[in-house]
Every structure is written in C-alpha cells, then in structure tokens.
Amino acid sequence: MSGKDVYKCTVCGYLYDESKESIPFIQLPQTWVCPICGVSKSEFCQVKIPASSKLGIPSKQNLKNIVIVGSGFAGTNLAMEIVAKSADSQITLVTKDKEWFYSRPLLTRAFYDGELKKNMYISRLSDLANEQLKIRAATQVTKLDPLLKNLTLENNGQVTNLAYDKLILATGSDAFIPPSLRAFKEYFKTLNNLENYAELLDIKNQQKLRLAIIGGGLIGCELASEFNKMRDEVDLFHITHRLIENVLSEEKSQKLAGVFKQIGVNLHLDHSVKEIKKTKHGYQIDSVDRFFDVVLVAAGFIPRTELARQSGIICNRGIVVNEYMETSIKDIYAVGDVAEIQNKTYAFLPPIHDQINWLSDFFAGKGNGSFVQKDYPVKVKIHDFEI
C-alpha cells in the first residue's frame, strides 16, 4: 500500500483520495460511510488515476472535423466559441434534444421569477446552425469506435455513421437517485431537463402544492425557497444534520435553517428517507404524519459516462481528463459537468465557462500552457438569505 491510493464509491462515484485525507482508507472505522450517498466501506473499490500525457497544441489542419456530443451549456457554448475563434474548423453538434438550447442551472430558479421563466428558452438549436456549425438534433449516439474515429447515430429509426478528427464529450449529468429510493421511482419526480420543468410547472399551475423535497443540498434548498415563495407548503428532508454542508459553514447552515423555519419550510434533518407510499390522501414519506401532492428528489447529480465507459475511456465519477482536457484515448476530450479534473467534477457555470474558454483557445491554436481549473465560491440563491 502506497498510502496515496484512491478509492471510489461504486454507488455514487465519490472519490476518497488518501493524498488529501489524514487517514488511509483501510484504517477508517467500519462504521464510516460515504459522505455523499451513505453506503458502507464495502461499497468502495480501489481505482487508478491515469498519468497526464503531454500533448502539443493541435495544428489547425487537423481540426477540420470536430464533433461535439451534447447540447447543454458546455457543449453548445463550446461549439460557438470554436466557430468564433477558428474560421477553418467544421463543427457538428450531436444532441438528443429536439428543439431548444437552454441553461439547465436556471431550472431551479425558473418557477417564481416570471421573467426568468420567459428566458428559459434561450434559443432554438436550428438558429445556431451556420456554414461552420451543423446541428444533428433528436439524435442518439449508440456507439463510439475510437479506433476508427467513428460514431454510430440513430435518428427516428435511421442509423448513420459520423466520422471525426477530434471528439468532445459534453454529455452532461443525470439526477442522482439514492439507492434506497430507486424502488419508488414512479412516486417521485426530478428536475433535470426542460421536460421535467414543464411537467412540474403544469402541476403547480393547477393547484397550491404540498411538496416534499428530498435533498437539502444547494439544489434542494433553492427549490424549497422557490416554492415557499409561491406560498406552497414545503417539507425538506435531508440525510445529514445541516443544510448545504458541502458549501456552507456550520454557522451559515444554522442561519439558513433558521430562515427556513421562519418562513414556514418544515425541516426534517438527519432523516434518511427509506420509503415513499402512495395513499388516498397523497404521498407519504416513511412514517411522517403528512401527505404530499408531489415528491421531488434533489439529491445531487451523476455524470453521464455510459458512452465513454462502453468505449474504453477511463472514468471514475466523471470522465477523467488530463491537463489538456483530453481523456485516456487520444483525440477524445470531455467538458462540462461530465469532465473529471483532478478528481473533481464541476456542475456550476463559472468553472465550466473557464473550461469552454480554454478549450476553444486550445483548438484554435491560441492556447498557452495547460488548463488549471480555478475554484469559485458557490453562489447560494435563496430568497431572504445571504452568505
């Protein structure tokens, strides 16, 4: 044992890096659990992080055919930045989305603010296309062949192939569902895309809600604030004793709890939800003597790594990249909340902005040095609460 090994939670992907911790993993007590999803040590496995490879700045003649998979904030903005900086590059953006480009982080704050709701539809995907940028909408990537540098695509039953010189994976993330709740998926909702948002907004527009939110992290607390502001009845369940514990100090967590109690949000802290039941009165969580119209799970995110894993690309929680945003396979890169940079993934806009700016410069032959991800203070946007 080197004393600097890395262990990964096989349930949620959390990494225990011994080089950053004071106790080697094997010396942790048997009662220790994953700080993210709460599973025991037995659910962890040892992983190897690939060494960085030194790469030269790519020459423009090799950038004629860049394919980006994913039309979220990272993929779409990167495509537009490369077009703006590299006039001789040809970009193809492949996406499962059918029509709209929008910023997913805005979803949690798009219910109460009428102007924000109007601005959810930032642009039609078709409006972004030009001579340099082609959009393949409503298209699923079913296979990636790194050896042939080829993607197999499926659109409305039709299968086609798409070759690339450079490939960028911007596949985003899904809502993380704790293992204990997966058997109850028909009883709860998530907020991870525009369809989820539209469904929840439609329910909200029909009635005053009795809403249960499972997850007292940043997303869950923002949602609790939004719906409380709209005079809905909100109960917030969280697995630990304090809110947004990965961002806020103990003092600030207590202050936020005080604000929520004052405005009428019912807090259920240190509560690991085990069961959701459907009754004639509404949904019930465990034995809590309250009933709900909607149960919303907001327990974090999990990067979409399936395509990368199936193609032999090294993944931990996210797709592992080196200091040039390149994966373990040459000419394939990752960006956005799916990219794992020095054992961390980033779901917020400022660090993803940095990735977009650096990688677009890199592909345009304008980059200097390797990429270093800066840390940003996380903005907590909750009504009547300031850090």
The 8 nearest C-alpha neighbors of each residue, nearest first, counted from 0:
[[1, 2, 4, 3, 23, 25, 24, 17],
 [0, 2, 3, 4, 17, 23, 18, 5],
 [1, 3, 0, 4, 23, 17, 18, 24],
 [4, 2, 17, 18, 1, 5, 16, 23],
 [3, 5, 17, 2, 16, 1, 6, 45],
 [4, 6, 16, 15, 46, 45, 17, 14],
 [5, 7, 45, 15, 44, 14, 46, 43],
 [8, 6, 14, 43, 44, 13, 12, 9],
 [7, 9, 43, 12, 13, 10, 11, 42],
 [8, 10, 12, 43, 42, 11, 7, 44],
 [9, 11, 8, 12, 42, 36, 178, 38],
 [10, 12, 13, 8, 9, 36, 301, 35],
 [13, 11, 316, 8, 9, 7, 10, 14],
 [14, 12, 8, 7, 11, 316, 15, 35],
 [15, 13, 7, 6, 16, 12, 8, 5],
 [14, 16, 6, 5, 17, 7, 13, 24],
 [17, 15, 5, 18, 19, 14, 4, 20],
 [16, 18, 3, 20, 19, 4, 23, 5],
 [17, 19, 3, 16, 20, 4, 2, 21],
 [20, 18, 17, 16, 21, 15, 3, 22],
 [19, 21, 17, 22, 18, 16, 23, 15],
 [20, 22, 23, 19, 17, 18, 24, 16],
 [21, 23, 20, 24, 26, 27, 17, 25],
 [24, 22, 26, 25, 17, 2, 21, 27],
 [23, 25, 26, 27, 22, 17, 15, 6],
 [26, 24, 27, 23, 28, 22, 40, 29],
 [27, 25, 24, 23, 28, 22, 29, 31],
 [26, 28, 24, 25, 31, 29, 22, 23],
 [29, 27, 30, 31, 26, 25, 40, 24],
 [28, 30, 31, 27, 40, 39, 32, 26],
 [29, 31, 28, 32, 39, 40, 27, 38],
 [32, 30, 29, 28, 27, 39, 40, 33],
 [33, 31, 39, 37, 38, 40, 34, 30],
 [32, 34, 37, 38, 35, 36, 39, 31],
 [35, 33, 37, 32, 36, 13, 38, 31],
 [36, 34, 33, 37, 13, 11, 38, 32],
 [37, 35, 33, 38, 34, 177, 11, 10],
 [36, 38, 33, 32, 34, 35, 39, 238],
 [39, 37, 32, 33, 36, 42, 40, 10],
 [40, 38, 32, 41, 42, 33, 31, 37],
 [41, 39, 42, 43, 32, 31, 29, 38],
 [40, 42, 39, 43, 44, 38, 29, 8],
 [41, 43, 40, 9, 39, 8, 38, 44],
 [44, 42, 8, 7, 41, 40, 9, 6],
 [45, 43, 6, 7, 46, 8, 42, 9],
 [44, 46, 6, 5, 7, 43, 47, 4],
 [47, 45, 6, 5, 44, 7, 48, 4],
 [46, 48, 49, 5, 45, 4, 6, 315],
 [47, 49, 50, 46, 319, 5, 315, 313],
 [50, 48, 47, 51, 327, 313, 319, 321],
 [51, 49, 52, 48, 321, 327, 47, 53],
 [52, 50, 321, 49, 53, 322, 320, 323],
 [53, 51, 54, 50, 321, 322, 323, 325],
 [52, 54, 51, 55, 323, 322, 321, 369],
 [55, 53, 52, 56, 323, 57, 325, 322],
 [54, 56, 57, 53, 58, 323, 368, 361],
 [55, 57, 364, 58, 361, 54, 366, 362],
 [58, 56, 55, 364, 59, 362, 61, 361],
 [57, 59, 60, 61, 364, 56, 62, 362],
 [58, 60, 62, 61, 57, 364, 363, 63],
 [59, 61, 58, 62, 63, 87, 57, 88],
 [62, 60, 59, 58, 63, 164, 57, 64],
 [61, 63, 59, 64, 60, 88, 65, 164],
 [64, 62, 88, 89, 61, 60, 65, 87],
 [63, 65, 89, 164, 163, 62, 90, 66],
 [66, 64, 165, 90, 166, 163, 164, 89],
 [65, 67, 91, 166, 90, 163, 92, 167],
 [68, 66, 167, 92, 166, 168, 93, 91],
 [69, 67, 93, 168, 169, 92, 94, 170],
 [68, 70, 170, 169, 94, 74, 71, 93],
 [71, 69, 75, 74, 94, 72, 100, 68],
 [70, 72, 74, 73, 69, 75, 102, 100],
 [71, 73, 102, 75, 74, 76, 70, 101],
 [74, 72, 335, 76, 71, 75, 77, 169],
 [75, 73, 70, 169, 77, 69, 71, 76],
 [74, 76, 70, 78, 77, 72, 73, 71],
 [75, 77, 79, 78, 73, 74, 72, 80],
 [76, 78, 80, 74, 355, 75, 79, 73],
 [79, 77, 75, 81, 76, 80, 74, 82],
 [78, 80, 82, 76, 77, 81, 83, 75],
 [81, 79, 83, 77, 82, 78, 359, 76],
 [82, 80, 359, 84, 78, 83, 79, 85],
 [81, 83, 79, 80, 85, 84, 86, 78],
 [82, 84, 80, 81, 85, 79, 86, 78],
 [85, 83, 81, 82, 363, 80, 86, 360],
 [86, 84, 363, 82, 87, 81, 88, 83],
 [85, 87, 88, 82, 84, 83, 131, 81],
 [86, 88, 85, 63, 89, 59, 62, 131],
 [89, 87, 63, 62, 85, 86, 90, 64],
 [88, 90, 131, 64, 63, 65, 132, 87],
 [91, 89, 132, 65, 66, 131, 64, 133],
 [90, 92, 133, 66, 132, 134, 67, 93],
 [91, 93, 67, 134, 135, 66, 68, 133],
 [94, 92, 135, 68, 69, 67, 136, 134],
 [95, 93, 69, 136, 96, 70, 138, 137],
 [94, 96, 137, 138, 139, 136, 97, 93],
 [97, 95, 137, 94, 136, 98, 99, 70],
 [96, 98, 137, 136, 95, 99, 94, 124],
 [97, 99, 124, 123, 96, 100, 136, 125],
 [98, 100, 123, 124, 122, 101, 120, 97],
 [99, 101, 122, 124, 123, 121, 70, 120],
 [102, 100, 121, 120, 119, 103, 99, 122],
 [101, 103, 72, 104, 105, 71, 100, 119],
 [102, 104, 105, 106, 101, 192, 191, 72],
 [105, 103, 106, 102, 107, 347, 348, 108],
 [106, 104, 103, 108, 107, 102, 109, 119],
 [107, 105, 109, 108, 104, 103, 196, 190],
 [108, 106, 105, 222, 109, 221, 104, 218],
 [109, 107, 106, 105, 110, 225, 111, 112],
 [108, 110, 116, 106, 115, 107, 112, 111],
 [111, 109, 112, 108, 116, 225, 200, 113],
 [110, 112, 225, 109, 113, 229, 108, 228],
 [113, 111, 115, 114, 110, 109, 116, 108],
 [114, 112, 116, 115, 111, 117, 110, 109],
 [115, 113, 117, 116, 112, 118, 109, 119],
 [114, 116, 118, 112, 117, 113, 109, 119],
 [115, 117, 109, 113, 119, 114, 118, 112],
 [118, 116, 114, 115, 119, 113, 120, 109],
 [117, 119, 115, 116, 120, 121, 114, 101],
 [120, 118, 116, 117, 121, 101, 115, 102],
 [121, 119, 118, 122, 101, 99, 100, 117],
 [120, 122, 101, 119, 118, 100, 123, 99],
 [123, 121, 100, 120, 99, 124, 126, 101],
 [122, 124, 99, 126, 125, 98, 100, 127],
 [123, 125, 126, 99, 127, 98, 100, 122],
 [124, 126, 123, 127, 128, 134, 98, 122],
 [127, 125, 123, 124, 128, 122, 129, 134],
 [126, 128, 125, 124, 129, 123, 132, 122],
 [129, 127, 132, 133, 125, 126, 134, 130],
 [130, 128, 132, 131, 133, 127, 126, 134],
 [129, 131, 132, 128, 133, 89, 90, 82],
 [132, 130, 89, 129, 90, 82, 133, 88],
 [131, 133, 90, 129, 128, 130, 91, 89],
 [132, 134, 91, 128, 92, 90, 129, 135],
 [133, 135, 92, 136, 91, 128, 93, 132],
 [134, 136, 93, 92, 138, 94, 133, 137],
 [135, 137, 94, 138, 97, 134, 96, 95],
 [138, 136, 95, 97, 96, 94, 154, 139],
 [139, 137, 154, 95, 136, 94, 153, 135],
 [138, 140, 153, 95, 152, 141, 154, 94],
 [141, 139, 152, 142, 151, 153, 150, 138],
 [142, 140, 151, 152, 139, 153, 143, 150],
 [143, 141, 151, 150, 140, 144, 306, 152],
 [142, 144, 150, 310, 149, 145, 151, 306],
 [143, 145, 149, 146, 147, 148, 150, 142],
 [146, 144, 148, 147, 143, 149, 310, 328],
 [145, 147, 148, 144, 149, 143, 328, 310],
 [146, 148, 149, 145, 144, 162, 150, 143],
 [149, 147, 145, 146, 163, 144, 162, 164],
 [148, 150, 162, 144, 147, 161, 143, 163],
 [151, 149, 143, 161, 160, 142, 152, 162],
 [150, 152, 160, 142, 141, 140, 159, 161],
 [153, 151, 140, 159, 158, 139, 141, 160],
 [154, 152, 158, 139, 157, 138, 156, 140],
 [153, 155, 138, 157, 156, 137, 139, 158],
 [154, 156, 157, 153, 138, 137, 158, 139],
 [155, 157, 154, 153, 158, 152, 138, 159],
 [156, 158, 154, 153, 155, 159, 152, 138],
 [159, 157, 153, 152, 156, 154, 151, 160],
 [158, 160, 152, 151, 153, 157, 161, 154],
 [161, 159, 151, 150, 152, 149, 162, 158],
 [160, 162, 150, 149, 151, 163, 159, 152],
 [163, 161, 149, 148, 150, 160, 164, 64],
 [164, 162, 64, 165, 148, 65, 66, 149],
 [163, 165, 64, 65, 62, 166, 61, 148],
 [166, 164, 65, 330, 163, 331, 66, 64],
 [165, 167, 331, 66, 65, 67, 332, 330],
 [168, 166, 332, 67, 333, 331, 66, 169],
 [167, 169, 333, 68, 170, 67, 332, 334],
 [170, 168, 69, 74, 334, 68, 171, 333],
 [169, 171, 69, 168, 303, 68, 337, 172],
 [172, 170, 337, 336, 169, 303, 302, 335],
 [173, 171, 302, 303, 301, 300, 337, 336],
 [174, 172, 301, 300, 302, 175, 303, 191],
 [173, 175, 300, 191, 301, 299, 176, 189],
 [176, 174, 300, 301, 299, 298, 173, 177],
 [175, 177, 174, 178, 181, 180, 298, 296],
 [176, 178, 179, 180, 36, 175, 181, 298],
 [179, 177, 180, 181, 176, 10, 36, 182],
 [178, 180, 177, 273, 181, 182, 272, 274],
 [181, 179, 178, 183, 182, 177, 176, 273],
 [180, 182, 183, 184, 178, 179, 176, 177],
 [181, 183, 180, 184, 179, 178, 185, 274],
 [184, 182, 181, 180, 186, 185, 275, 187],
 [185, 183, 186, 181, 187, 182, 180, 188],
 [186, 184, 183, 187, 188, 182, 181, 275],
 [187, 185, 184, 183, 275, 294, 188, 277],
 [188, 186, 294, 295, 184, 185, 296, 293],
 [189, 187, 295, 296, 294, 190, 186, 293],
 [188, 190, 296, 295, 191, 297, 195, 174],
 [191, 189, 195, 196, 192, 188, 297, 174],
 [190, 192, 174, 189, 195, 173, 193, 103],
 [193, 191, 195, 194, 190, 196, 103, 106],
 [192, 194, 196, 195, 197, 191, 106, 103],
 [193, 195, 197, 196, 192, 198, 191, 190],
 [196, 194, 198, 190, 192, 193, 197, 199],
 [195, 197, 193, 199, 194, 198, 200, 190],
 [198, 196, 200, 194, 199, 195, 201, 193],
 [199, 197, 201, 195, 196, 200, 194, 202],
 [198, 200, 202, 196, 201, 197, 203, 195],
 [199, 201, 203, 197, 202, 198, 196, 204],
 [202, 200, 198, 204, 199, 203, 197, 205],
 [203, 201, 199, 205, 200, 204, 198, 206],
 [202, 204, 200, 201, 205, 206, 199, 208],
 [205, 203, 201, 202, 206, 200, 207, 199],
 [206, 204, 202, 203, 201, 207, 200, 208],
 [207, 205, 203, 204, 208, 202, 231, 201],
 [206, 208, 231, 203, 209, 205, 230, 232],
 [209, 207, 231, 210, 206, 292, 232, 203],
 [208, 210, 291, 232, 292, 233, 231, 293],
 [209, 211, 233, 293, 291, 208, 232, 294],
 [212, 210, 294, 234, 233, 235, 295, 291],
 [213, 211, 295, 235, 296, 294, 236, 234],
 [214, 212, 296, 236, 297, 235, 295, 237],
 [215, 213, 298, 237, 297, 219, 216, 236],
 [216, 214, 237, 219, 242, 220, 243, 236],
 [215, 217, 243, 219, 218, 214, 220, 242],
 [216, 218, 220, 243, 219, 221, 215, 379],
 [219, 217, 221, 220, 216, 222, 297, 107],
 [218, 220, 215, 297, 222, 214, 216, 221],
 [219, 221, 223, 217, 222, 218, 215, 216],
 [222, 220, 224, 218, 381, 223, 219, 217],
 [221, 223, 225, 219, 224, 220, 107, 226],
 [224, 222, 220, 221, 226, 225, 227, 219],
 [223, 225, 221, 227, 222, 226, 381, 382],
 [226, 224, 222, 228, 223, 227, 111, 221],
 [227, 225, 229, 228, 223, 231, 224, 222],
 [226, 228, 230, 231, 224, 229, 225, 223],
 [227, 229, 225, 226, 230, 224, 111, 231],
 [228, 230, 226, 227, 231, 111, 225, 110],
 [231, 229, 227, 228, 226, 232, 207, 208],
 [230, 232, 208, 227, 226, 207, 229, 233],
 [233, 231, 209, 210, 208, 227, 230, 234],
 [234, 232, 210, 264, 211, 231, 209, 227],
 [235, 233, 265, 211, 264, 266, 212, 210],
 [234, 236, 212, 266, 211, 267, 213, 265],
 [237, 235, 267, 213, 214, 268, 212, 270],
 [238, 236, 215, 214, 268, 270, 239, 269],
 [237, 239, 271, 269, 270, 268, 236, 240],
 [240, 238, 269, 241, 237, 268, 270, 242],
 [239, 241, 269, 268, 238, 242, 237, 270],
 [240, 242, 239, 252, 244, 268, 243, 253],
 [241, 243, 215, 252, 244, 216, 256, 240],
 [244, 242, 216, 245, 217, 246, 247, 215],
 [243, 245, 242, 247, 246, 241, 248, 252],
 [244, 246, 243, 247, 216, 248, 242, 217],
 [247, 245, 244, 243, 248, 377, 217, 376],
 [248, 246, 244, 251, 252, 243, 245, 249],
 [247, 249, 251, 250, 252, 246, 244, 245],
 [250, 248, 252, 251, 253, 247, 241, 244],
 [249, 251, 253, 248, 252, 254, 247, 255],
 [250, 252, 254, 248, 253, 249, 247, 255],
 [253, 251, 249, 255, 242, 254, 250, 247],
 [254, 252, 256, 250, 251, 255, 257, 249],
 [253, 255, 251, 257, 252, 256, 250, 258],
 [256, 254, 258, 252, 257, 253, 251, 259],
 [257, 255, 253, 259, 254, 258, 260, 252],
 [256, 258, 254, 260, 255, 259, 261, 253],
 [259, 257, 255, 261, 256, 260, 262, 254],
 [260, 258, 264, 256, 262, 261, 257, 263],
 [261, 259, 263, 257, 264, 258, 262, 256],
 [260, 262, 258, 259, 263, 257, 264, 256],
 [263, 261, 259, 260, 264, 258, 227, 257],
 [264, 262, 260, 261, 265, 259, 227, 233],
 [263, 265, 259, 233, 260, 234, 262, 266],
 [266, 264, 234, 235, 263, 233, 260, 267],
 [267, 265, 235, 234, 268, 264, 236, 260],
 [266, 268, 236, 270, 235, 237, 265, 269],
 [269, 267, 237, 240, 270, 266, 239, 236],
 [270, 268, 239, 240, 238, 237, 271, 267],
 [269, 271, 238, 268, 237, 267, 272, 236],
 [272, 270, 238, 273, 269, 237, 236, 239],
 [273, 271, 274, 270, 285, 284, 179, 180],
 [272, 274, 179, 285, 271, 180, 275, 284],
 [273, 275, 285, 284, 272, 276, 180, 183],
 [274, 276, 284, 283, 285, 183, 282, 277],
 [277, 275, 283, 282, 278, 284, 274, 285],
 [276, 278, 282, 281, 283, 275, 279, 186],
 [279, 277, 281, 280, 282, 276, 283, 290],
 [278, 280, 281, 277, 282, 290, 276, 283],
 [279, 281, 278, 290, 282, 291, 277, 283],
 [282, 280, 290, 291, 278, 292, 279, 277],
 [281, 283, 277, 291, 290, 276, 278, 292],
 [282, 284, 276, 290, 275, 277, 285, 289],
 [285, 283, 275, 287, 274, 286, 276, 282],
 [284, 286, 274, 287, 275, 273, 283, 272],
 [285, 287, 288, 284, 283, 289, 274, 275],
 [288, 286, 289, 285, 284, 283, 290, 267],
 [289, 287, 286, 290, 283, 284, 285, 291],
 [288, 290, 287, 283, 291, 284, 282, 286],
 [291, 289, 283, 281, 282, 280, 288, 292],
 [292, 290, 209, 282, 281, 293, 210, 211],
 [291, 293, 209, 281, 210, 208, 282, 294],
 [294, 292, 210, 291, 295, 211, 209, 187],
 [293, 295, 211, 187, 212, 210, 188, 296],
 [296, 294, 212, 188, 189, 187, 211, 213],
 [295, 297, 213, 189, 212, 298, 188, 214],
 [298, 296, 214, 219, 213, 299, 218, 295],
 [299, 297, 214, 175, 296, 176, 213, 216],
 [300, 298, 175, 297, 174, 301, 218, 216],
 [301, 299, 174, 175, 173, 172, 302, 298],
 [300, 302, 175, 173, 172, 174, 303, 299],
 [303, 301, 172, 337, 317, 304, 171, 173],
 [304, 302, 172, 171, 305, 170, 337, 173],
 [303, 305, 307, 306, 302, 308, 318, 317],
 [306, 304, 308, 307, 303, 309, 310, 302],
 [307, 305, 309, 308, 304, 310, 143, 142],
 [306, 308, 312, 310, 304, 305, 309, 311],
 [309, 307, 305, 311, 310, 312, 306, 304],
 [310, 308, 306, 307, 311, 305, 312, 143],
 [311, 309, 307, 308, 312, 143, 306, 144],
 [310, 312, 308, 309, 313, 307, 328, 327],
 [313, 311, 307, 308, 310, 327, 328, 314],
 [314, 312, 327, 319, 311, 318, 308, 315],
 [315, 313, 318, 319, 317, 312, 316, 308],
 [314, 316, 317, 12, 318, 319, 313, 7],
 [315, 317, 12, 13, 314, 302, 318, 339],
 [318, 316, 339, 337, 315, 338, 302, 314],
 [317, 319, 314, 338, 339, 337, 304, 320],
 [318, 320, 339, 314, 326, 317, 313, 338],
 [321, 319, 326, 324, 325, 340, 339, 318],
 [322, 320, 51, 324, 323, 325, 326, 52],
 [321, 323, 370, 369, 324, 51, 320, 371],
 [322, 324, 325, 321, 369, 370, 320, 54],
 [325, 323, 320, 321, 322, 332, 333, 326],
 [326, 324, 332, 320, 323, 321, 331, 333],
 [327, 325, 320, 332, 328, 331, 319, 321],
 [326, 328, 312, 313, 329, 325, 320, 49],
 [329, 327, 326, 331, 312, 330, 145, 325],
 [328, 330, 331, 327, 326, 325, 332, 145],
 [331, 329, 165, 166, 332, 328, 325, 164],
 [330, 332, 166, 329, 167, 326, 325, 328],
 [331, 333, 325, 167, 326, 324, 168, 166],
 [334, 332, 168, 338, 167, 169, 324, 325],
 [333, 335, 338, 169, 168, 337, 73, 354],
 [336, 334, 73, 351, 337, 338, 169, 171],
 [335, 337, 346, 345, 338, 171, 344, 302],
 [336, 338, 302, 317, 171, 335, 318, 172],
 [339, 337, 318, 334, 333, 317, 336, 335],
 [338, 340, 319, 344, 317, 343, 318, 342],
 [341, 339, 343, 342, 320, 338, 344, 319],
 [340, 342, 343, 339, 321, 320, 319, 344],
 [341, 343, 340, 339, 344, 14, 319, 315],
 [344, 342, 339, 340, 341, 345, 317, 338],
 [345, 343, 339, 336, 338, 340, 317, 346],
 [344, 346, 336, 347, 343, 350, 335, 351],
 [345, 347, 336, 344, 348, 335, 351, 350],
 [348, 346, 345, 349, 350, 351, 104, 377],
 [347, 349, 351, 350, 352, 346, 104, 345],
 [350, 348, 352, 351, 347, 353, 375, 354],
 [351, 349, 353, 352, 348, 347, 354, 345],
 [350, 352, 354, 348, 353, 335, 349, 355],
 [353, 351, 349, 355, 350, 354, 348, 356],
 [354, 352, 350, 356, 351, 355, 357, 349],
 [353, 355, 351, 357, 352, 356, 358, 350],
 [356, 354, 352, 77, 358, 353, 357, 359],
 [357, 355, 353, 359, 354, 358, 352, 360],
 [356, 358, 360, 354, 359, 355, 361, 353],
 [359, 357, 361, 355, 360, 356, 354, 362],
 [358, 360, 81, 362, 361, 356, 357, 80],
 [361, 359, 365, 363, 366, 357, 358, 362],
 [360, 362, 366, 358, 364, 359, 363, 365],
 [363, 361, 359, 364, 360, 358, 57, 81],
 [362, 364, 360, 85, 361, 365, 84, 359],
 [365, 363, 361, 362, 366, 56, 57, 360],
 [366, 364, 360, 363, 361, 367, 362, 56],
 [365, 367, 361, 360, 364, 368, 357, 56],
 [368, 366, 365, 369, 361, 56, 360, 364],
 [367, 369, 366, 370, 323, 56, 322, 371],
 [368, 370, 322, 323, 371, 367, 366, 324],
 [369, 371, 322, 323, 372, 357, 368, 324],
 [372, 370, 373, 369, 322, 340, 354, 353],
 [373, 371, 370, 374, 350, 353, 340, 354],
 [372, 374, 371, 375, 350, 353, 349, 370],
 [373, 375, 372, 376, 350, 349, 377, 345],
 [374, 376, 377, 373, 350, 349, 378, 347],
 [375, 377, 378, 374, 246, 379, 349, 373],
 [376, 378, 375, 379, 246, 347, 374, 349],
 [379, 377, 380, 376, 386, 375, 347, 217],
 [378, 380, 381, 377, 217, 386, 385, 221],
 [381, 379, 378, 221, 382, 384, 385, 108],
 [380, 382, 221, 384, 224, 379, 383, 220],
 [381, 383, 384, 224, 380, 225, 228, 221],
 [384, 382, 381, 385, 258, 224, 380, 262],
 [385, 383, 382, 381, 255, 386, 258, 380],
 [384, 386, 383, 379, 381, 380, 382, 255],
 [385, 384, 251, 379, 247, 378, 255, 254]]
